[in-house]
Amino acid sequence: MIKGLYEAHLPVKSLEISIEFYRKLGLKFAWRDEDTAFFWIS
């Protein structure tokens, strides 16, 4: 379990692929705009 992480910025080549990757890791998708996506760790 991740504890103590407040915020991280990770540049990626493909936002679509990255969104799917982090969803599969169990992060909860919060929202996105054109070039940014936010997730919650629950």
Biopython code that builds the backbone (N, CA, C, O; Angstrom):
import numpy as np
from Bio.PDB.StructureBuilder import StructureBuilder

atoms = [
    (1, "MET", "N", (0.843, -1.185, 0.000)),
    (1, "MET", "CA", (0.000, 0.000, 0.000)),
    (1, "MET", "C", (0.886, 1.246, 0.000)),
    (1, "MET", "O", (1.881, 1.304, 0.723)),
    (2, "ILE", "N", (0.532, 2.221, -0.796)),
    (2, "ILE", "CA", (1.271, 3.481, -0.840)),
    (2, "ILE", "C", (0.761, 4.380, 0.291)),
    (2, "ILE", "O", (-0.443, 4.598, 0.423)),
    (3, "LYS", "N", (1.682, 4.895, 1.099)),
    (3, "LYS", "CA", (1.324, 5.820, 2.179)),
    (3, "LYS", "C", (2.218, 7.049, 2.077)),
    (3, "LYS", "O", (3.417, 6.932, 1.823)),
    (4, "GLY", "N", (1.643, 8.207, 2.273)),
    (4, "GLY", "CA", (2.425, 9.416, 2.338)),
    (4, "GLY", "C", (2.644, 10.153, 1.023)),
    (4, "GLY", "O", (3.298, 11.196, 1.014)),
    (5, "LEU", "N", (2.124, 9.649, -0.073)),
    (5, "LEU", "CA", (2.288, 10.341, -1.350)),
    (5, "LEU", "C", (1.217, 11.414, -1.492)),
    (5, "LEU", "O", (0.027, 11.121, -1.386)),
    (6, "TYR", "N", (1.631, 12.650, -1.730)),
    (6, "TYR", "CA", (0.658, 13.724, -1.883)),
    (6, "TYR", "C", (0.348, 13.978, -3.352)),
    (6, "TYR", "O", (-0.815, 14.048, -3.747)),
    (7, "GLU", "N", (1.392, 14.115, -4.153)),
    (7, "GLU", "CA", (1.174, 14.470, -5.556)),
    (7, "GLU", "C", (2.391, 14.066, -6.379)),
    (7, "GLU", "O", (3.525, 14.149, -5.908)),
    (8, "ALA", "N", (2.145, 13.624, -7.619)),
    (8, "ALA", "CA", (3.230, 13.280, -8.534)),
    (8, "ALA", "C", (2.839, 13.706, -9.940)),
    (8, "ALA", "O", (1.671, 13.630, -10.320)),
    (9, "HIS", "N", (3.819, 14.151, -10.706)),
    (9, "HIS", "CA", (3.602, 14.543, -12.100)),
    (9, "HIS", "C", (4.476, 13.645, -12.963)),
    (9, "HIS", "O", (5.698, 13.625, -12.824)),
    (10, "LEU", "N", (3.832, 12.903, -13.856)),
    (10, "LEU", "CA", (4.566, 11.958, -14.691)),
    (10, "LEU", "C", (4.279, 12.232, -16.164)),
    (10, "LEU", "O", (3.167, 11.985, -16.629)),
    (11, "PRO", "N", (5.263, 12.739, -16.905)),
    (11, "PRO", "CA", (5.061, 12.943, -18.342)),
    (11, "PRO", "C", (4.975, 11.592, -19.053)),
    (11, "PRO", "O", (5.753, 10.684, -18.758)),
    (12, "VAL", "N", (4.041, 11.459, -19.981)),
    (12, "VAL", "CA", (3.832, 10.200, -20.712)),
    (12, "VAL", "C", (3.681, 10.476, -22.197)),
    (12, "VAL", "O", (3.353, 11.593, -22.597)),
    (13, "LYS", "N", (3.920, 9.462, -23.009)),
    (13, "LYS", "CA", (3.742, 9.588, -24.462)),
    (13, "LYS", "C", (2.269, 9.553, -24.841)),
    (13, "LYS", "O", (1.820, 10.334, -25.681)),
    (14, "SER", "N", (1.513, 8.643, -24.218)),
    (14, "SER", "CA", (0.113, 8.461, -24.568)),
    (14, "SER", "C", (-0.747, 8.533, -23.315)),
    (14, "SER", "O", (-0.666, 7.666, -22.445)),
    (15, "LEU", "N", (-1.566, 9.565, -23.230)),
    (15, "LEU", "CA", (-2.436, 9.718, -22.067)),
    (15, "LEU", "C", (-3.465, 8.599, -22.007)),
    (15, "LEU", "O", (-3.767, 8.099, -20.923)),
    (16, "GLU", "N", (-4.005, 8.201, -23.140)),
    (16, "GLU", "CA", (-5.012, 7.130, -23.169)),
    (16, "GLU", "C", (-4.446, 5.817, -22.622)),
    (16, "GLU", "O", (-5.077, 5.159, -21.796)),
    (17, "ILE", "N", (-3.266, 5.449, -23.085)),
    (17, "ILE", "CA", (-2.638, 4.206, -22.623)),
    (17, "ILE", "C", (-2.299, 4.315, -21.133)),
    (17, "ILE", "O", (-2.479, 3.355, -20.383)),
    (18, "SER", "N", (-1.820, 5.454, -20.716)),
    (18, "SER", "CA", (-1.460, 5.652, -19.318)),
    (18, "SER", "C", (-2.676, 5.604, -18.401)),
    (18, "SER", "O", (-2.598, 5.052, -17.304)),
    (19, "ILE", "N", (-3.792, 6.169, -18.831)),
    (19, "ILE", "CA", (-5.019, 6.115, -18.033)),
    (19, "ILE", "C", (-5.422, 4.664, -17.800)),
    (19, "ILE", "O", (-5.746, 4.280, -16.676)),
    (20, "GLU", "N", (-5.402, 3.866, -18.851)),
    (20, "GLU", "CA", (-5.763, 2.451, -18.707)),
    (20, "GLU", "C", (-4.781, 1.720, -17.793)),
    (20, "GLU", "O", (-5.191, 0.908, -16.963)),
    (21, "PHE", "N", (-3.496, 2.004, -17.941)),
    (21, "PHE", "CA", (-2.475, 1.377, -17.110)),
    (21, "PHE", "C", (-2.721, 1.664, -15.629)),
    (21, "PHE", "O", (-2.707, 0.741, -14.815)),
    (22, "TYR", "N", (-2.947, 2.929, -15.269)),
    (22, "TYR", "CA", (-3.127, 3.274, -13.859)),
    (22, "TYR", "C", (-4.468, 2.786, -13.311)),
    (22, "TYR", "O", (-4.577, 2.504, -12.118)),
    (23, "ARG", "N", (-5.476, 2.682, -14.152)),
    (23, "ARG", "CA", (-6.737, 2.065, -13.718)),
    (23, "ARG", "C", (-6.504, 0.599, -13.364)),
    (23, "ARG", "O", (-7.020, 0.121, -12.353)),
    (24, "LYS", "N", (-5.735, -0.120, -14.180)),
    (24, "LYS", "CA", (-5.439, -1.530, -13.909)),
    (24, "LYS", "C", (-4.628, -1.707, -12.636)),
    (24, "LYS", "O", (-4.704, -2.757, -11.996)),
    (25, "LEU", "N", (-3.855, -0.698, -12.259)),
    (25, "LEU", "CA", (-3.107, -0.757, -11.004)),
    (25, "LEU", "C", (-4.011, -0.517, -9.789)),
    (25, "LEU", "O", (-3.591, -0.704, -8.648)),
    (26, "GLY", "N", (-5.245, -0.103, -10.047)),
    (26, "GLY", "CA", (-6.187, 0.095, -8.953)),
    (26, "GLY", "C", (-6.394, 1.540, -8.535)),
    (26, "GLY", "O", (-7.109, 1.804, -7.568)),
    (27, "LEU", "N", (-5.772, 2.494, -9.255)),
    (27, "LEU", "CA", (-6.013, 3.889, -8.930)),
    (27, "LEU", "C", (-7.385, 4.296, -9.447)),
    (27, "LEU", "O", (-7.821, 3.828, -10.499)),
    (28, "LYS", "N", (-8.059, 5.159, -8.715)),
    (28, "LYS", "CA", (-9.404, 5.599, -9.086)),
    (28, "LYS", "C", (-9.300, 6.854, -9.954)),
    (28, "LYS", "O", (-8.767, 7.875, -9.520)),
    (29, "PHE", "N", (-9.810, 6.768, -11.174)),
    (29, "PHE", "CA", (-9.785, 7.898, -12.103)),
    (29, "PHE", "C", (-10.646, 9.029, -11.565)),
    (29, "PHE", "O", (-11.803, 8.809, -11.207)),
    (30, "ALA", "N", (-10.095, 10.235, -11.505)),
    (30, "ALA", "CA", (-10.822, 11.401, -10.987)),
    (30, "ALA", "C", (-11.346, 12.267, -12.133)),
    (30, "ALA", "O", (-12.555, 12.475, -12.240)),
    (31, "TRP", "N", (-10.461, 12.775, -12.990)),
    (31, "TRP", "CA", (-10.875, 13.588, -14.142)),
    (31, "TRP", "C", (-9.691, 13.800, -15.070)),
    (31, "TRP", "O", (-8.546, 13.510, -14.726)),
    (32, "ARG", "N", (-9.993, 14.309, -16.246)),
    (32, "ARG", "CA", (-8.937, 14.639, -17.202)),
    (32, "ARG", "C", (-9.332, 15.842, -18.030)),
    (32, "ARG", "O", (-10.510, 16.180, -18.148)),
    (33, "ASP", "N", (-8.327, 16.479, -18.600)),
    (33, "ASP", "CA", (-8.564, 17.500, -19.612)),
    (33, "ASP", "C", (-7.766, 17.065, -20.837)),
    (33, "ASP", "O", (-7.479, 15.878, -20.988)),
    (34, "GLU", "N", (-7.411, 17.975, -21.693)),
    (34, "GLU", "CA", (-6.753, 17.604, -22.953)),
    (34, "GLU", "C", (-5.432, 16.866, -22.767)),
    (34, "GLU", "O", (-5.142, 15.919, -23.499)),
    (35, "ASP", "N", (-4.626, 17.294, -21.789)),
    (35, "ASP", "CA", (-3.304, 16.680, -21.640)),
    (35, "ASP", "C", (-2.950, 16.296, -20.212)),
    (35, "ASP", "O", (-1.774, 16.083, -19.914)),
    (36, "THR", "N", (-3.927, 16.202, -19.324)),
    (36, "THR", "CA", (-3.699, 15.869, -17.934)),
    (36, "THR", "C", (-4.768, 14.924, -17.419)),
    (36, "THR", "O", (-5.942, 15.065, -17.759)),
    (37, "ALA", "N", (-4.366, 13.958, -16.596)),
    (37, "ALA", "CA", (-5.315, 13.063, -15.951)),
    (37, "ALA", "C", (-4.985, 13.007, -14.460)),
    (37, "ALA", "O", (-3.814, 13.024, -14.082)),
    (38, "PHE", "N", (-6.012, 12.939, -13.616)),
    (38, "PHE", "CA", (-5.844, 12.861, -12.181)),
    (38, "PHE", "C", (-6.465, 11.574, -11.655)),
    (38, "PHE", "O", (-7.551, 11.171, -12.073)),
    (39, "PHE", "N", (-5.758, 10.946, -10.740)),
    (39, "PHE", "CA", (-6.219, 9.708, -10.110)),
    (39, "PHE", "C", (-6.139, 9.836, -8.599)),
    (39, "PHE", "O", (-5.348, 10.616, -8.069)),
    (40, "TRP", "N", (-6.961, 9.067, -7.918)),
    (40, "TRP", "CA", (-6.923, 8.948, -6.454)),
    (40, "TRP", "C", (-6.363, 7.590, -6.109)),
    (40, "TRP", "O", (-6.643, 6.605, -6.792)),
    (41, "ILE", "N", (-5.575, 7.531, -5.056)),
    (41, "ILE", "CA", (-5.126, 6.252, -4.509)),
    (41, "ILE", "C", (-6.057, 5.930, -3.356)),
    (41, "ILE", "O", (-6.141, 6.685, -2.387)),
    (42, "SER", "N", (-6.759, 4.800, -3.461)),
    (42, "SER", "CA", (-7.679, 4.463, -2.368)),
    (42, "SER", "C", (-7.254, 3.224, -1.641)),
    (42, "SER", "O", (-7.921, 2.805, -0.694)),
]
sb = StructureBuilder()
sb.init_structure("model")
sb.init_model(0)
sb.init_chain("A")
sb.init_seg("    ")
for serial, (resi, resn, name, xyz) in enumerate(atoms, 1):
    if name == "N":
        sb.init_residue(resn, " ", resi, " ")
    sb.init_atom(name, np.array(xyz, "f"), 0.0, 1.0, " ", f" {name:<3s}", serial, name[0])
structure = sb.get_structure()
